[in-house]
Amino acid sequence: MKRPLLFLNAAAFGALTLALPIASHADEPPQPPPAVPSAPAPTPTQAAAPTPPPAAETVYAVQGQTKPGDVPAAAFVAFGRAREYTPLVSFKPGGVALQAYAHLAFRGEGVSSFAVDNTGNTFQTGAVISPQVRLGAQFDTGKVLKYVNLHAEYEHDLPTGYWASDTPVEGIGLPASSPAIDHQLRKAYLRASFDRYLHIGGGFMTNQFGLGLLANDGAQGNWAPGSGRFADNRSGDRVLRGFLGTGPLSDLGFTATFAVDQVQGDDVLLPGDSAYQIIGTASVGYGKPWGAGLFVVQRHQDTEGGARIDATVVDFTARYSRVMPGYVVSMEGELAVVTGDTTLAPTPEFPVHKLRQIGAALRTTLRTHYFGGVIDLLYFSGDGNPDDQVQSAFKADPNFETGLLLFRYVMAAQTGRSAVTAANLELVGEPAQDLDRLPTRGSPSNAFVLFPRFMYRPVDGLEATAGLLLAWSQAPLFDPLNSRVSGGIITNSLGGKPGSYLGTEIDLGARHRMILGGTELTLGVEGALFLPGDAFVDVEGKTMDPVLGGRALLGFKL
């Protein structure tokens, strides 16, 4: 019996972000300065943006760098004296900081129909809407208490998820099908810090490390002024955690953390599964224009069907930025290696499969006040032999922004459809096990990607972005049923023999950010055209038709 080509999402194996008191991401709610070490060093892409006080679990800037070359164009001030967003509630009675905020987001989108199998079925969701109401509150004692600083935080999405006007073709993990509109508790934790030497705490928290390749909280990778991202994330990796930490120590800005997690929600944790993980991290470069971080994760997961995953993740991240009077240049990268074994998709020959997966990201950014450019080089290992003992297909977090159509829609829909056709008893007799692990569910996987973007900010608040995504598969696209019918020859979902070029995607977008008496309103529109390559040929050798998509976005922070 042949096994399905499983995509074990490395992003789900966790990461640890317990923020340090540094300048925050421009897209995050302001919070009192925490005193807890962070797993990765700060990300330079957002260095020195003029933002409010630092955000808990945010590591997106280097403190003190506010030279003109690193400041994106200001928001358009429609009325009021405030020049930037201020939270709904923010005051310090007796030196104790209390804050509360609400972030509202709404997205409507749609794509043209495209083929998902070799029998003429197409994917079409009609109009898709995705609302989100994020409520949060923070409490920090600052220096009121003599020996300890206490910090508590709550954050809840009420609601979040997706709704589609039409029922798409039958499949598993299809685009815009998960999560359904529901609520998600993101944060409810308490931390006690004893100067910089000891930090201890626990509760419900989110995960973020480095660029978000492996663990992504669904917030820090969102669009922000000057980021060049096509991102409007939902959900995120969530855990119930207990942790210890120390730092920053010495002139190197050294930090270290240790944590134990019960996973509450991430990309590989399907309904009925349970997972626990142990995490250790170390980093240098806190508060500096350079830095590096390393974390190691050991995860055990039991699936509803009785299978298990035992995985070890080693992730390294590094960054460097240089701020000049007229511009800022930065480089940051992340390299993740997943090893271990799993009893998912067993066969008589291989009841246990080895995990050998690699993912890497390198991002270079150049920004001036009105112009900017970003180039991403991305690598996600594929599985070139679906019948051997090794599972080598790396799947990044779906909130790791990589274009609008190829990974979010085309790959997700075709792999989601393959999971159903491979289980058709009239065609296969006895289907392979654990086919629900086959779909990519919108995650970038099995690809080498070159993704340059260009930003232009002509006036206060308005930013236009253009991107060109070029992608090649690392292993031929594989459909379990079609490959089985063809006698073991690797065949794609359309019944053709796939080449290596996935295709070209052209992304365009614009967002306008306005300050309305201290609240912030952001309006956006984005569109994309995907031109499939020879990886998407049908049985006659004809390339799949182009795919069009677009979306309108609204965000309101108060």
PEKA-V393834 format. One record per helix or strand. SS is the DSSP state (A for helix, B for strand). FROM is the first residue (numbers start at 1). LEN is the number of residues. Records with the same first field share a line. If there is no record, write none. Layout:
SS: FROM-LEN + FROM-LEN
This chain:
B: 8-2 + 76-4 + 89-5 + 96-16 + 114-2 + 122-2 + 128-13 + 149-12 + 162-3 + 180-1 + 182-13 + 198-9 + 238-12 + 254-12 + 274-11 + 290-13 + 308-16 + 328-15 + 353-15 + 371-10 + 390-2 + 394-2 + 445-1 + 447-10 + 462-11 + 495-1 + 501-16 + 519-14 + 537-2 + 543-1 + 547-11
A: 10-4 + 44-3 + 68-3 + 406-16 + 425-4 + 435-3 + 480-6 + 534-3
